[in-house]
Amino acid sequence: MSTSTTGPRTPETPFAPPTTLLPAPSIEPAAPQPTQARSYVHQMRGPSHRWWRPLLALLVASTTALVGMGVITGVFIATGLVTSEEQMFDVLDPTASLLGNLLIAVLIPATLLGLRVGFGPGAGRVLSVAGRMRWAWLARCGAVLTPIWAAYLAIAWLADGAEVLGRPEHWVGLLVVSLLTTPLQAAAEEIFMRGGLVQGLGAWVRSPVVALGVTTLLSAALFALAHGSMDVWILIDLGWMAAVGCWLTWRTGGLEAIIALHVVNNLLVVTLGLLAGGLEQSYVDTGVTSTPLAAGASVAATTLVAAVLLHLARRHGIAPQGWREPALG
């Protein structure tokens, strides 16, 4: 006689593997596809590069700069800060000095906007391959450069006769304006000349080395000519500083080193011109000339500080070792 089990029967179920053998669903986002690291001159030459992008960037930047300069000039005239064309170009007038520096400073937002519209997000790459200003590196460059460049200017002043002239009437106001706005003026020139111009035109050239050569020649020529003097020694002086700036930017992957040199030079030159007199002779314009000795000394000093900055950059991991390879980002 058979016996029956007690309790309810459970329905049969198909066999299922243990859950520990099944892969757990991933809740982490997929890793982004790596992008190819590029040198500074090719930061705007990405996968979405098109031939018309540099032209659009230049158009937007130029239009923005012209509009901005017009607005600032109009405000100075409408408020009575500037009352005549003669005052506007008077280098001994603090208001004219302020206006001049602000007009050039407009190139900063104009360049950034032009790159943003022309090439899309990431306009900060014009500052460095890190996509931003590396402030600690900028400050380190300025701290190292200041005593070296001050010594060079002092030697040049002594060699030129060390003549002390009368200070201008508004020298205190001029000094304040210079300290507050000259860094903006110098940085703006670098961001446009060694930044937006180099990256925009460099995007057209496939080879980064050829792009560096072409943009360096163009940037140096435009920078030298933009100051107005056609004296060959002035052109060599300014052109060499521009070329060295392009090289430093290539090696360090950013504008910080050449911005620091430009700011330190302009601040020290203006300060010396104010305290020792002769400020009006410190500016380069259509009537300024130089000599082979002065140009040679400037070229030598610029080369020296570039070597010092490059050594510092390699030491702190900003630039790769050697002398040729660029920083990538």
C-alpha positions in Angstrom: 0.0 0.0 0.0 1.5 3.3 -1.0 1.9 6.2 1.3 1.3 9.8 0.3 3.4 12.8 1.3 2.0 15.4 3.4 1.9 19.1 2.4 1.0 20.8 -0.8 2.9 19.9 -4.0 4.9 22.7 -5.6 4.7 23.2 -9.3 7.7 22.1 -11.3 9.8 25.0 -12.7 12.4 24.9 -15.5 16.0 24.8 -14.5 17.6 28.2 -14.0 21.4 28.8 -13.5 22.5 30.4 -10.3 22.3 34.2 -10.4 25.9 34.4 -9.3 26.9 33.1 -12.8 25.0 35.9 -14.6 26.8 39.2 -15.4 25.6 42.0 -13.2 24.1 45.0 -15.1 26.6 47.9 -15.4 25.5 51.2 -13.9 28.6 53.1 -14.9 28.6 55.1 -18.2 30.7 53.9 -21.0 34.1 55.3 -21.1 34.5 58.1 -23.7 36.5 57.4 -26.8 40.0 58.8 -26.4 40.9 61.8 -28.4 44.2 62.2 -30.1 46.6 64.6 -28.2 47.6 67.6 -30.3 50.2 70.3 -30.0 49.1 73.9 -29.3 49.1 75.0 -32.9 46.7 72.1 -33.8 44.2 72.5 -30.9 41.5 73.7 -33.3 42.1 71.0 -35.9 39.8 68.3 -34.5 37.6 65.7 -36.1 35.0 68.3 -37.0 37.5 70.5 -38.8 36.2 72.3 -41.9 38.0 74.7 -44.2 35.6 77.5 -43.4 36.0 77.5 -39.6 39.1 79.7 -39.4 37.4 82.3 -41.7 34.3 82.3 -39.5 36.3 82.7 -36.3 38.3 85.6 -37.9 35.1 87.3 -39.0 33.4 87.0 -35.6 36.6 88.1 -33.7 37.2 91.1 -36.0 33.6 92.2 -35.9 33.5 91.8 -32.1 36.7 93.8 -31.7 35.6 96.6 -33.9 32.2 96.9 -32.2 33.8 96.7 -28.7 36.4 99.4 -29.6 33.7 101.6 -31.0 31.6 101.3 -27.9 34.5 102.0 -25.5 35.6 105.0 -27.5 32.1 106.3 -27.7 31.7 106.1 -23.9 34.9 108.0 -23.3 33.8 110.7 -25.7 30.2 110.9 -24.5 31.3 111.2 -20.8 33.8 113.9 -21.6 36.8 111.8 -20.6 38.3 112.5 -24.0 37.6 115.8 -25.6 39.8 115.9 -28.6 41.7 113.7 -31.0 45.0 115.2 -29.8 44.2 114.1 -26.2 43.3 110.6 -27.4 46.9 110.1 -28.6 48.7 111.8 -25.8 50.8 109.2 -24.1 51.3 111.5 -21.1 47.6 111.7 -20.4 46.3 109.0 -17.9 42.9 108.9 -19.6 44.4 108.4 -23.0 46.6 105.6 -21.6 43.6 104.0 -20.0 41.6 104.2 -23.3 44.5 102.8 -25.3 44.9 99.8 -23.1 41.2 99.0 -22.9 40.9 99.2 -26.7 43.6 96.5 -27.0 42.1 94.5 -24.1 38.9 94.0 -26.2 40.9 91.5 -28.2 40.6 89.0 -25.3 36.8 88.5 -25.4 36.8 89.0 -29.2 39.3 86.2 -29.8 37.5 83.8 -27.3 34.2 84.5 -28.9 35.5 84.1 -32.4 37.1 80.7 -31.6 33.9 79.6 -29.8 31.7 80.4 -32.8 34.1 79.2 -35.4 35.3 76.0 -33.8 32.7 75.2 -31.1 33.2 74.5 -27.4 36.7 74.6 -26.0 37.8 78.1 -26.8 39.9 78.0 -23.6 42.4 75.9 -25.5 43.7 79.2 -26.9 45.2 79.8 -23.4 46.8 76.4 -23.1 46.4 72.7 -24.1 44.9 72.3 -20.7 41.9 74.4 -21.8 42.6 77.1 -19.2 45.1 79.6 -18.0 47.7 77.8 -15.8 47.9 80.5 -13.2 50.6 78.9 -11.1 52.9 78.5 -14.1 52.2 82.1 -15.2 53.1 83.4 -11.7 56.3 81.3 -11.7 57.3 82.7 -15.1 56.7 86.3 -13.9 58.6 85.8 -10.7 61.7 84.4 -12.6 61.5 86.9 -15.4 61.2 90.2 -13.4 64.7 90.4 -11.9 66.4 89.2 -15.1 64.5 91.6 -17.3 65.0 94.5 -14.9 68.7 93.9 -14.9 68.7 93.9 -18.7 66.8 97.2 -18.9 69.0 98.8 -16.3 72.1 97.8 -18.2 70.6 99.1 -21.5 69.6 102.3 -19.8 73.1 102.8 -18.4 74.7 102.0 -21.7 72.5 104.6 -23.4 73.8 107.3 -21.0 71.5 106.9 -18.0 70.0 110.4 -18.5 67.4 111.3 -15.9 64.7 113.5 -17.3 61.8 115.3 -15.6 58.8 113.2 -14.6 55.5 113.9 -16.4 52.9 116.0 -14.6 50.5 113.1 -14.1 53.1 110.4 -13.5 51.2 108.9 -10.5 48.0 108.5 -12.5 49.9 107.0 -15.4 51.6 104.5 -13.0 48.3 103.4 -11.6 46.8 103.0 -15.0 49.8 101.1 -16.2 49.8 98.7 -13.2 46.1 98.0 -13.6 45.6 97.7 -17.3 49.0 97.0 -18.9 48.7 93.3 -18.0 45.4 93.2 -19.9 46.9 95.0 -22.9 49.9 92.7 -23.1 47.9 89.5 -22.6 45.4 90.6 -25.2 48.1 91.0 -27.8 49.4 87.5 -27.1 46.0 85.9 -27.0 45.3 87.3 -30.4 48.7 87.2 -32.1 50.2 84.0 -30.6 46.9 82.4 -29.8 43.9 82.8 -32.0 45.8 83.7 -35.1 48.2 80.8 -34.7 45.6 78.2 -33.9 43.1 79.5 -36.5 45.6 79.4 -39.4 47.3 76.3 -38.0 44.1 74.4 -38.4 44.5 74.7 -42.2 47.9 72.9 -42.2 48.0 69.2 -41.8 51.6 68.9 -40.5 52.0 70.5 -37.0 55.7 71.4 -37.7 54.8 73.1 -41.0 51.9 74.8 -39.2 54.3 76.1 -36.6 56.7 77.5 -39.2 54.0 79.2 -41.3 52.1 80.7 -38.3 55.4 81.9 -36.6 56.4 83.8 -39.7 53.0 85.4 -40.1 52.6 86.2 -36.4 56.1 87.7 -36.2 55.6 89.8 -39.3 52.2 91.1 -38.2 53.3 91.8 -34.6 56.3 93.8 -35.8 54.4 95.8 -38.4 51.5 96.5 -36.1 53.7 98.8 -34.0 54.1 101.2 -36.8 57.9 101.6 -37.2 59.4 100.5 -40.4 63.0 100.7 -39.0 64.7 97.4 -39.8 66.2 97.1 -36.3 62.9 97.7 -34.6 61.3 95.1 -36.9 64.0 92.6 -36.0 63.7 93.3 -32.3 59.9 92.9 -32.3 59.8 90.0 -34.8 62.3 88.0 -32.7 60.3 88.4 -29.6 57.2 87.2 -31.5 59.0 84.2 -32.9 60.4 83.3 -29.5 56.9 83.6 -28.1 55.6 81.1 -30.7 58.4 78.7 -29.9 57.7 78.9 -26.1 54.0 78.4 -26.7 54.7 75.3 -28.9 57.1 73.8 -26.3 55.1 74.6 -23.2 51.6 74.1 -24.7 50.3 77.5 -23.7 50.7 81.3 -23.7 51.6 81.8 -20.1 55.4 82.2 -20.7 55.2 84.7 -23.4 52.4 86.6 -21.7 54.6 86.9 -18.6 57.5 88.2 -20.7 55.3 90.7 -22.5 53.7 91.9 -19.2 57.0 92.2 -17.4 58.6 94.1 -20.3 55.8 96.6 -20.7 55.4 97.2 -17.0 59.2 97.7 -16.4 59.6 99.9 -19.5 56.7 102.2 -18.5 57.8 102.3 -14.9 61.4 103.2 -15.9 60.1 105.9 -18.3 57.9 107.4 -15.6 60.4 107.4 -12.8 63.5 108.4 -14.8 61.6 110.5 -17.4 61.3 110.1 -21.1 58.1 108.0 -21.1 57.1 109.2 -24.6 60.3 107.7 -25.9 59.4 104.3 -24.5 56.6 103.6 -27.0 57.2 102.2 -30.5 55.5 104.3 -33.2 56.1 105.3 -36.8 59.0 107.6 -35.9 61.0 105.3 -33.6 64.3 103.9 -34.8 66.9 101.6 -33.2 70.5 100.5 -33.7 72.2 97.2 -34.5 73.6 97.1 -31.0 70.3 97.8 -29.3 68.5 95.2 -31.4 71.3 92.7 -30.8 71.1 93.2 -27.1 67.3 92.7 -27.1 67.6 89.6 -29.2 70.2 88.2 -26.9 68.2 89.0 -23.7 65.0 87.5 -25.2 66.9 84.3 -26.2 68.4 84.1 -22.7 65.1 84.4 -20.8 63.5 81.9 -23.3 66.1 79.4 -22.4 65.6 80.0 -18.7 61.8 79.6 -19.0 62.2 76.4 -21.1 64.5 74.9 -18.5 62.0 75.8 -15.8 59.1 74.3 -17.9 61.0 71.0 -18.3 61.8 70.9 -14.6 58.2 71.4 -13.6 56.7 69.0 -16.2 55.2 71.7 -18.3 57.3 71.0 -21.4 58.7 67.6 -22.5 62.4 66.9 -22.2 64.7 67.9 -25.1 64.4 71.1 -27.1 62.1 70.1 -30.0 59.1 68.1 -28.9 55.9 70.1 -28.2 53.6 69.8 -25.2 50.5 67.9 -26.1 46.9 68.1 -24.8 
